Amino acid sequence: MRKRIGVIGGGIAGATAGYHLLKADSDLEIILVEAEDQLGYHTTGRSAALLLENDGTESTRSIVRASVDFLLNPPEGLTENVFVTPRDVMHIATAEQSDSVDRLLEENKSGRIPTKEISVVEAKKKFPPLRDEVIERVVVDEGTGDIDVHCLHQAYLNGFKKNGGEINTATRVDSAVKNGDSWLLETKMGEIPVDIVINASGAWGDQVASRAGIEPVGLEPRRRTAFTVNRKEPDIQDWDMIADINLRFYCKPDGRQLLCSLAEENPSEPCDAKHDETDVALAIERLNEATTLDIRSVQTAWTGLRTFVPDRSMVIGADPADDSFFWCVGQGGTGIMTSPGVGRLLADLVTLGKPSEHFEGTGLNYEEVSVERLRKK
């Protein structure tokens, strides 16, 4: 019997889920529903994404390893564009932060491209405005790059539609009611019958689960503000990204501008988040202390939500209480760079019931991202 799947959420998680499910089984009938008029409006559309393999929990790093080839070498016919533009990331530290440098070097020594320490003189060649009287040590992640979020998101959506997927925007799921072995998704646009539910609704994931009578997993949305600053330096696009070693701020080129952030993680309810001017002001203060940028005003500012569970690993797979309700949430700030691996893993779990050979050699321990781990606590 042909299975009908309802994917709830049109951001990067829902888009990659739909795309990879149809790649895994073209006989599936999949409908993606999004509450907003615009796909990827809340988090995906506000992300300044990087490919940074040496980041996050070990489970996250394993899923990045499963994603790298897709990002660097997209499947034929998926896109004519490039998803990743190379840009190294430098972690800068004052003398007082030296212990954090040692800790980061130790944590990342086993990476595919280990983090390494460079001199401040070399770092200034890669980001000229650094204050050498303030910065004492610098470590750099190589093999990193900027991810074109819009391009990647659209590629998933286009591939999904090309393979027969259906997308409905402005279609909020008010409840999901079990009807025998299937579900009825109740929306203002009418009822949508499906056999399997994929909860890819980000910060709203627990709310969607509750509407389906499924126990929440304890999602914690957190705010992060970013802003852009106009610059006149002719070679700005060639600069590296800089980030405080303790992630108190970051700054990277974005066209003819700099994209900057306080890198804060302030708890929030699921909402259409708005930026706080005090967060922007504090980020500017810290950047001006570490650099000679002398930032005085910003071009534009915005805030997005990054959603975690307490152990900061993702939540991917069937709920123990109902194996026709799947979670695809909790990616935190890594949802863009892990999206190929997340989509592939979810598709494997739906169609095979376990991770496929694609994840061999990545170091993935599925228990670390399963829903079961959270039910035991």
Beta strands, then each sheet from edge to edge (+ up, - down):
strand 1: 4-8
strand 2: 29-33
strand 3: 50-51
strand 4: 84-86
strand 5: 89-93
strand 6: 116-118
strand 7: 137-141
strand 8: 145-147
strand 9: 166-168
strand 10: 175-179
strand 11: 182-187
strand 12: 190-194
strand 13: 196-199
strand 14: 220-230
strand 15: 241-244
strand 16: 250-254
strand 17: 257-261
strand 18: 266-267
strand 19: 300-308
strand 20: 315-319
strand 21: 322-329
sheet 1: 9+ 2+ 1+ 13+ 21+ 20-
sheet 2: 3+ 8- 4+
sheet 3: 6+ 7- 5+ 15+ 16- 17+ 14- 18+
sheet 4: 6+ 7- 5+ 15+ 16- 17+ 14- 19+
sheet 5: 10+ 11- 12+
end
